[in-house]
Amino acid sequence: MHVIMSGGIDPMSGEPVYRQLAAIIRSKIESGEYPPGAPLPSAKSMAQEYGISVGAVTRAVDVIRAERLARTVPGRGVWVLPRS
């Protein structure tokens, strides 16, 4: 049985789950659901929401940071950067 997890994550897809989550986060940033200056949800809460591991969430956030869409503020979390 092929089941797509909540939030559109498909563990059976050829695309790694962390890349799928990175695409979801990117889309939410671009749509304004996560506006500039706002924190991203915690890795633990995203892992629970999407039914994936915290490690996969961390890798997804690494992708988003590499794309310069967000940055980590030590002790405070990951924050969406203003669009340039």
C-alpha positions in Angstrom: 0.0 0.0 0.0 1.4 3.4 -1.0 0.6 6.2 1.5 1.4 9.8 1.2 2.0 11.3 4.6 0.3 14.4 5.9 1.6 17.6 4.3 2.4 15.9 1.0 5.5 13.9 2.0 5.7 10.7 0.0 8.3 8.4 1.5 8.0 6.1 -1.6 8.9 8.8 -4.0 12.3 8.8 -5.7 12.9 12.2 -4.1 14.4 12.1 -0.6 11.9 13.2 2.1 14.2 16.0 3.2 14.1 17.5 -0.3 10.3 17.2 -0.4 10.1 19.1 2.9 12.6 21.7 1.7 10.2 22.3 -1.3 7.3 22.6 1.1 9.1 25.1 3.3 10.3 27.1 0.2 6.7 27.2 -1.0 5.5 28.5 2.3 8.2 31.2 2.4 7.4 32.3 -1.2 3.7 32.4 -0.5 4.1 34.5 2.6 2.8 31.8 5.0 6.3 32.1 6.6 6.9 35.8 6.2 10.3 37.5 6.4 11.4 37.9 10.0 9.2 35.0 11.2 10.7 31.9 12.8 10.3 28.5 11.1 8.5 25.9 13.2 10.9 23.8 15.3 12.5 20.7 13.9 10.6 18.5 16.4 7.2 20.1 15.5 7.9 19.7 11.7 9.0 16.1 12.2 5.7 15.4 14.0 3.6 17.3 11.5 5.1 15.6 8.4 5.8 12.2 10.0 9.5 12.2 9.2 12.6 12.2 11.4 14.2 15.2 13.0 17.3 14.4 11.0 15.4 14.8 7.7 13.9 18.1 8.9 17.4 19.3 9.8 18.6 18.4 6.3 15.7 20.2 4.7 16.4 23.3 6.8 20.1 23.1 5.7 18.9 23.2 2.1 16.7 26.3 2.9 19.6 28.0 4.6 21.9 27.2 1.7 19.4 28.9 -0.6 19.6 32.0 1.7 15.9 31.9 2.5 16.5 31.5 6.2 19.2 31.7 8.8 19.9 30.2 12.2 20.0 32.5 15.2 21.9 30.6 17.9 19.6 29.8 20.8 16.6 31.2 19.0 15.9 29.0 16.0 15.7 29.4 12.3 14.3 32.7 10.9 13.0 33.6 7.4 15.3 36.2 5.7 13.9 39.2 3.9 13.7 38.8 0.2 16.4 40.7 -1.7 
